[in-house]
């Protein structure tokens, strides 16, 4: 199949050797500029998506999509046994279970460390405890000896606790006696070690059965939260509104978006700033395309006059230079997409960029490129390249054949 006349000429103009080598150099720079901008934007958005999705998975694996708590903390949720079955009947709810959490001090053979102790229902474990690094969640149900506890991997490492070892736990509430509060030391057996991938959770969280947590905090049959997991996390606001009449005015249902609002807002702002900043590379590339086409129109002055004298219409001349600019933009875009996605996938697989977990909460930079991002990045790059062709293409149609050929 023969290519259209305009496309044929545009391709010949790009490939042909020129008297002015600087035009060929600027053409190569234009392609490289478009490719660099597209590649950088793909990689930057892959990093942003990776951080967002990794943090979201880690946080939602340890917490709930919807959490029912007291508006003003007092004596806890006393009627949780009535509320939990009713909340499980709401649409999209896959799990609703009580939890009780508070701050404790763990004493291990290496050192002591503060921890967030969370008591969970033994018949409905949170997602983070379904696949442990060591041990088994089912061992929390064993009441034949010491009560069981599951530690985060970094918490276990820092305190020197291993699987099946005994840890001493001190609650700041203490035990209320006739002579006043008394510090009580509880002994737990480590029955499991979990690893979420999120350093703050792995370094400071511990789980035990709900009855054991109530005993540690010297509480009756109360909880301070009811955690709800959904089959679609983005229905959380709607389910929160449906849950409000059930839980009553003393309690409030907060979504995961509200709990992690600051982190999600920071990542969203970072994504916008990244797109704008790297978009400037595309503007520089577009300026190169503009300069290339202006210089080419000047160089091809005589060729344009010959084409017009042979019957080429002005719209065809305009289309030749517009297609030439688009070819530069499309070539650079394809190269940038291939490089951007290749580097992102390789960096994700081999974990090229390591991080300090104490600072960034993750051990490596996660890359998660999305094909949808590639579509709008390519569309934006090609559009900018097209806009850069309008002025030179219009100038090409203003050449008068008689004037251009007068001295030939």
C-alpha positions as CSV (number, residue, x, y, z in Angstrom):
1,X,0.0,0.0,0.0
2,X,1.5,3.4,-1.1
3,X,1.9,6.0,1.7
4,X,0.1,9.3,1.2
5,X,2.0,12.0,-0.7
6,X,2.3,14.3,2.4
7,X,3.6,11.4,4.6
8,X,6.1,10.3,2.0
9,X,7.6,13.7,1.6
10,X,7.7,14.3,5.4
11,X,9.6,11.0,6.0
12,X,12.0,11.9,3.2
13,X,12.7,15.3,4.8
14,X,13.5,13.7,8.1
15,X,15.8,11.0,6.7
16,X,17.5,13.1,4.0
17,X,21.1,14.4,4.4
18,X,21.2,18.2,4.6
19,X,23.6,20.9,3.8
20,X,23.1,22.3,7.3
21,X,24.1,19.5,9.8
22,X,22.7,21.6,12.7
23,X,19.1,20.8,11.6
24,X,19.8,17.0,11.8
25,X,21.4,17.6,15.2
26,X,18.4,19.5,16.5
27,X,16.0,16.8,15.1
28,X,17.9,14.2,17.1
29,X,17.8,16.4,20.2
30,X,14.1,17.0,19.7
31,X,13.4,13.2,19.6
32,X,15.7,12.7,22.6
33,X,13.9,15.5,24.5
34,X,10.5,14.0,23.9
35,X,11.8,10.6,24.9
36,X,13.4,11.9,28.0
37,X,10.2,13.7,29.1
38,X,8.0,10.7,28.5
39,X,10.4,8.3,30.2
40,X,10.9,10.5,33.2
41,X,7.1,11.0,33.6
42,X,6.4,7.2,33.3
43,X,9.1,6.4,36.0
44,X,8.0,9.2,38.3
45,X,4.3,8.2,38.2
46,X,5.3,4.5,38.7
47,X,7.2,5.5,41.9
48,X,4.2,7.6,43.1
49,X,1.8,4.7,42.3
50,X,4.1,2.3,44.0
51,X,4.4,4.3,47.2
52,X,0.7,4.9,47.3
53,X,-0.4,1.3,46.7
54,X,2.2,-0.2,48.9
55,X,1.4,2.1,51.8
56,X,-2.3,1.5,51.2
57,X,-1.9,-2.3,51.2
58,X,0.3,-2.3,54.3
59,X,-1.9,0.1,56.3
60,X,-5.2,-1.5,55.3
61,X,-3.8,-5.0,56.0
62,X,-3.2,-3.9,59.6
63,X,-6.2,-1.7,60.0
64,X,-9.8,-1.7,58.8
65,X,-11.6,0.0,55.9
66,X,-14.1,1.3,58.3
67,X,-13.7,1.8,62.1
68,X,-16.4,2.5,64.6
69,X,-15.2,4.3,67.7
70,X,-16.5,6.6,70.4
71,X,-16.9,10.2,69.6
72,X,-15.6,11.1,73.0
73,X,-13.5,8.3,74.6
74,X,-15.0,7.2,77.9
75,X,-15.6,3.6,79.1
76,X,-15.5,1.9,75.7
77,X,-18.1,0.3,73.5
78,X,-20.1,-1.9,75.9
79,X,-22.9,-3.1,73.5
80,X,-20.5,-4.4,70.9
81,X,-21.9,-7.9,71.0
82,X,-25.2,-6.4,69.7
83,X,-23.7,-4.1,67.2
84,X,-21.3,-6.5,65.4
85,X,-24.0,-8.9,64.0
86,X,-26.0,-5.9,62.8
87,X,-23.0,-4.3,61.1
88,X,-22.2,-7.6,59.3
89,X,-25.6,-7.3,57.6
90,X,-24.6,-4.1,55.7
91,X,-23.8,-4.4,52.0
92,X,-20.2,-5.0,50.9
93,X,-19.2,-6.0,54.5
94,X,-17.0,-9.1,54.6
95,X,-15.8,-8.8,58.2
96,X,-16.9,-6.9,61.3
97,X,-15.1,-7.7,64.5
98,X,-14.3,-6.0,67.8
99,X,-10.8,-4.9,68.8
100,X,-9.2,-3.4,71.9
101,X,-5.9,-1.6,71.7
102,X,-3.6,0.3,74.0
103,X,0.0,1.1,74.8
104,X,2.1,-1.4,76.7
105,X,5.8,-2.1,77.5
106,X,7.4,-5.3,76.3
107,X,10.5,-6.6,78.0
108,X,12.7,-9.0,76.1
109,X,16.1,-10.5,76.6
110,X,17.9,-7.8,74.6
111,X,15.9,-4.7,75.5
112,X,12.5,-3.3,76.4
113,X,10.3,-1.5,73.9
114,X,7.0,0.2,73.9
115,X,4.3,-1.4,71.7
116,X,0.7,-1.0,70.6
117,X,-1.1,-4.1,71.9
118,X,-4.2,-4.9,69.9
119,X,-6.7,-7.5,71.1
120,X,-8.6,-9.1,68.2
121,X,-11.5,-11.6,68.0
122,X,-10.2,-15.1,67.8
123,X,-12.9,-16.1,65.2
124,X,-12.2,-13.2,62.8
125,X,-8.5,-12.4,62.4
126,X,-7.4,-9.2,60.5
127,X,-5.8,-9.7,57.1
128,X,-2.3,-9.0,58.4
129,X,-2.4,-12.1,60.6
130,X,-3.7,-14.5,57.9
131,X,-0.2,-15.1,56.5
132,X,2.5,-14.9,59.2
133,X,6.2,-14.9,58.7
134,X,6.5,-17.5,61.5
135,X,4.0,-19.3,63.7
136,X,0.3,-19.6,63.4
137,X,-2.7,-17.4,64.4
138,X,-4.6,-20.5,65.5
139,X,-2.2,-20.8,68.5
140,X,-3.8,-17.7,70.0
141,X,-6.8,-20.0,70.8
142,X,-4.7,-22.3,72.9
143,X,-5.6,-21.5,76.5
144,X,-3.8,-24.5,78.1
145,X,-0.7,-22.5,79.0
146,X,0.5,-18.9,78.7
147,X,-1.7,-16.6,76.6
148,X,-0.3,-16.1,73.1
149,X,1.0,-13.0,71.4
150,X,2.0,-12.2,67.8
151,X,4.8,-9.6,67.3
152,X,5.9,-7.5,64.4
153,X,9.1,-8.7,62.8
154,X,11.1,-5.6,63.7
155,X,9.7,-5.5,67.2
156,X,10.7,-9.1,67.8
157,X,14.1,-8.4,66.4
158,X,14.7,-5.3,68.6
159,X,13.6,-6.9,71.8
160,X,15.4,-10.2,71.0
161,X,12.2,-12.3,71.0
162,X,11.9,-15.4,69.0
163,X,9.1,-17.8,68.2
164,X,7.9,-19.8,71.3
165,X,9.9,-17.5,73.7
166,X,8.2,-15.8,76.7
167,X,7.9,-12.1,76.8
168,X,7.0,-9.9,79.8
169,X,4.4,-7.3,79.2
170,X,3.7,-4.3,81.5
171,X,0.5,-2.2,81.2
172,X,0.6,1.4,82.2
173,X,-2.9,1.1,83.6
174,X,-1.8,-1.4,86.2
175,X,-4.1,-3.4,88.4
176,X,-6.4,-1.6,90.7
177,X,-6.1,-2.8,94.3
178,X,-7.5,-1.5,97.7
179,X,-4.2,0.3,98.1
180,X,-4.3,2.0,94.6
181,X,-3.0,1.0,91.2
182,X,-0.2,-1.5,91.1
183,X,2.1,-2.3,88.2
184,X,1.4,-5.8,87.0
185,X,3.6,-7.9,84.8
186,X,2.0,-10.3,82.4
187,X,3.7,-13.2,80.7
188,X,2.9,-14.1,77.1
189,X,4.3,-16.7,74.7
190,X,5.3,-15.6,71.2
191,X,3.1,-17.8,68.9
192,X,3.7,-15.8,65.7
193,X,5.7,-13.1,64.0
194,X,4.1,-11.0,61.2
195,X,5.7,-8.8,58.6
196,X,3.5,-6.2,56.8
197,X,6.3,-4.4,54.9
198,X,5.5,-1.2,56.6
199,X,8.3,-0.4,59.2
200,X,6.2,1.6,61.7
201,X,3.7,-1.3,62.0
202,X,6.3,-4.1,62.1
203,X,8.3,-2.2,64.7
204,X,5.6,-1.3,67.2
205,X,2.5,-3.5,66.9
206,X,1.6,-6.7,68.7
207,X,-1.6,-8.8,68.6
208,X,-3.3,-11.0,71.1
209,X,-6.7,-12.4,71.8
210,X,-9.5,-10.0,72.9
211,X,-9.9,-11.6,76.4
212,X,-6.2,-11.4,77.0
213,X,-6.1,-7.7,76.0
214,X,-9.1,-7.0,78.3
215,X,-7.2,-8.6,81.2
216,X,-4.1,-6.6,80.5
217,X,-5.9,-3.3,80.4
218,X,-8.1,-4.3,83.5
219,X,-11.3,-3.9,81.6
220,X,-14.6,-5.7,81.6
221,X,-16.2,-7.0,78.4
222,X,-15.8,-3.8,76.4
223,X,-13.9,-2.8,73.3
224,X,-12.7,0.6,72.0
225,X,-13.3,-0.1,68.2
226,X,-15.3,-2.2,65.8
227,X,-13.4,-2.8,62.6
228,X,-15.2,-3.4,59.3
229,X,-13.6,-4.7,56.1
230,X,-15.3,-4.3,52.8
231,X,-15.1,-6.1,49.4
232,X,-14.7,-2.7,47.8
233,X,-12.7,-0.2,49.8
234,X,-14.0,2.8,47.8
235,X,-17.6,2.1,49.1
236,X,-16.4,3.0,52.6
237,X,-18.0,6.5,52.7
238,X,-21.4,5.2,51.7
239,X,-21.3,2.3,54.1
240,X,-20.2,4.7,56.9
241,X,-23.4,6.7,56.3
242,X,-25.5,3.5,56.4
243,X,-23.8,2.4,59.6
244,X,-24.5,5.6,61.5
245,X,-28.2,4.9,62.4
246,X,-27.2,1.5,63.7
247,X,-24.3,2.6,65.9
248,X,-26.2,5.6,67.4
249,X,-25.1,9.2,68.2
250,X,-22.4,8.2,70.7
251,X,-20.3,6.4,68.1
252,X,-18.8,7.4,64.8
253,X,-17.8,5.5,61.7
254,X,-14.6,6.8,60.2
255,X,-13.2,5.6,56.8
256,X,-9.7,4.7,55.8
257,X,-9.6,7.8,53.6
258,X,-10.1,9.9,56.7
259,X,-7.7,8.0,58.9
260,X,-4.8,8.3,56.3
261,X,-5.9,11.7,54.9
262,X,-2.5,13.3,55.3
263,X,-0.5,10.6,53.7
264,X,-2.9,10.3,50.7
265,X,-3.1,14.0,50.3
266,X,0.7,14.3,50.3
267,X,1.1,11.6,47.6
268,X,-1.6,13.2,45.5
269,X,0.1,16.6,45.7
270,X,3.4,15.0,44.9
271,X,1.9,13.4,41.8
272,X,0.6,16.7,40.5
273,X,3.9,18.6,41.2
274,X,5.9,15.8,39.5
275,X,3.7,15.9,36.4
276,X,4.0,19.7,36.1
277,X,7.7,19.7,36.7
278,X,8.6,17.0,34.3
279,X,6.1,18.4,31.8
280,X,8.5,21.3,31.4
281,X,10.9,18.8,29.6
282,X,8.1,18.3,27.0
283,X,7.9,22.1,26.5
284,X,11.7,22.2,25.8
285,X,11.3,19.3,23.4
286,X,8.4,21.1,21.7
287,X,10.6,24.2,21.4
288,X,13.2,22.1,19.7
289,X,10.6,20.8,17.2
290,X,9.5,24.4,16.5
291,X,13.1,25.5,15.8
292,X,13.8,22.4,13.6
293,X,10.7,23.0,11.4
294,X,11.4,26.7,11.1
295,X,14.9,26.0,9.9
296,X,13.7,23.3,7.6
297,X,11.1,25.6,6.0
298,X,13.9,28.1,5.4
299,X,16.2,25.3,3.9
300,X,13.4,23.8,1.8
301,X,12.2,27.1,0.4
302,X,13.0,26.1,-3.2
303,X,11.5,22.6,-2.8
304,X,8.3,24.0,-1.5
305,X,8.1,26.4,-4.5
306,X,8.7,23.6,-6.9
307,X,6.0,21.4,-5.3
308,X,3.5,24.3,-5.4
309,X,4.3,25.1,-9.0
310,X,3.7,21.4,-9.8
311,X,0.2,21.6,-8.4
312,X,0.6,20.8,-4.7
313,X,-2.0,22.7,-2.7
314,X,-1.1,24.9,0.3
315,X,-3.0,22.5,2.6
316,X,-0.8,19.7,1.4
317,X,2.4,21.8,2.1
318,X,1.0,22.6,5.6
319,X,0.3,18.9,6.2
320,X,3.9,17.9,5.2
321,X,5.5,19.9,8.0
322,X,2.8,19.0,10.5
323,X,3.4,15.3,9.8
324,X,7.1,15.9,10.1
325,X,6.7,17.3,13.6
326,X,4.3,14.6,14.5
327,X,6.8,11.9,13.4
328,X,9.4,13.4,15.6
329,X,6.9,13.5,18.5
330,X,5.6,10.0,18.0
331,X,9.2,8.5,17.6
332,X,10.3,10.2,20.8
333,X,7.1,9.1,22.6
334,X,7.5,5.4,21.6
335,X,11.2,5.4,22.7
336,X,10.3,7.1,26.0
337,X,7.5,4.7,26.8
338,X,9.6,1.6,26.0
339,X,12.5,2.9,28.2
340,X,10.2,4.2,31.0
341,X,8.2,0.9,31.4
342,X,11.3,-1.3,30.9
343,X,13.3,0.5,33.6
344,X,10.3,0.6,36.0
345,X,9.6,-3.1,35.6
346,X,13.3,-4.0,36.1
347,X,13.7,-1.7,39.1
348,X,10.6,-3.2,40.7
349,X,11.7,-6.8,40.1
350,X,15.3,-6.3,41.2
351,X,14.6,-3.6,43.8
352,X,17.4,-1.4,42.6
353,X,16.7,1.6,44.9
354,X,17.1,0.7,48.6
355,X,15.7,3.0,51.4
356,X,16.4,3.4,55.1
357,X,13.3,1.8,56.8
358,X,13.6,4.0,59.9
359,X,13.1,7.1,57.7
360,X,10.9,6.0,54.8
361,X,9.0,3.1,56.4
362,X,9.8,1.0,53.3
363,X,12.9,-1.0,52.6
364,X,13.0,-0.1,48.8
365,X,11.4,2.2,46.3
366,X,8.4,0.5,44.8
367,X,7.7,0.9,41.1
368,X,4.1,0.2,39.9
369,X,3.7,1.5,36.3
370,X,0.1,1.7,35.0
371,X,-0.7,1.3,31.3
372,X,-3.5,4.0,31.7
373,X,-0.8,6.5,32.7
374,X,1.1,5.6,29.5
375,X,-1.9,6.4,27.4
376,X,-2.4,10.0,28.7
377,X,1.3,10.7,28.8
378,X,1.6,9.6,25.1
379,X,-1.4,11.7,24.2
380,X,-0.1,14.8,25.9
381,X,3.4,14.4,24.4
382,X,2.0,14.0,20.8
383,X,-0.4,16.9,21.3
384,X,2.4,19.2,22.5
385,X,4.5,18.1,19.4
386,X,1.5,18.8,17.2
387,X,1.0,22.3,18.6
388,X,4.7,23.0,17.9
389,X,4.2,22.3,14.2
390,X,1.4,24.9,13.6
391,X,3.5,28.0,13.2
392,X,6.2,26.6,10.9
393,X,3.6,24.8,8.8
394,X,1.6,28.0,8.4
395,X,4.8,29.8,7.3
396,X,5.5,27.2,4.7
397,X,2.3,27.9,2.9
398,X,3.1,31.7,2.6
399,X,6.0,31.1,0.2
400,X,5.3,32.5,-3.2
401,X,6.6,30.1,-5.9
402,X,7.5,32.9,-8.4
403,X,9.6,34.7,-5.8
404,X,11.4,31.6,-4.6
405,X,12.3,30.4,-8.2
406,X,13.0,33.8,-9.7
407,X,16.8,33.5,-9.5
408,X,17.0,29.7,-10.0
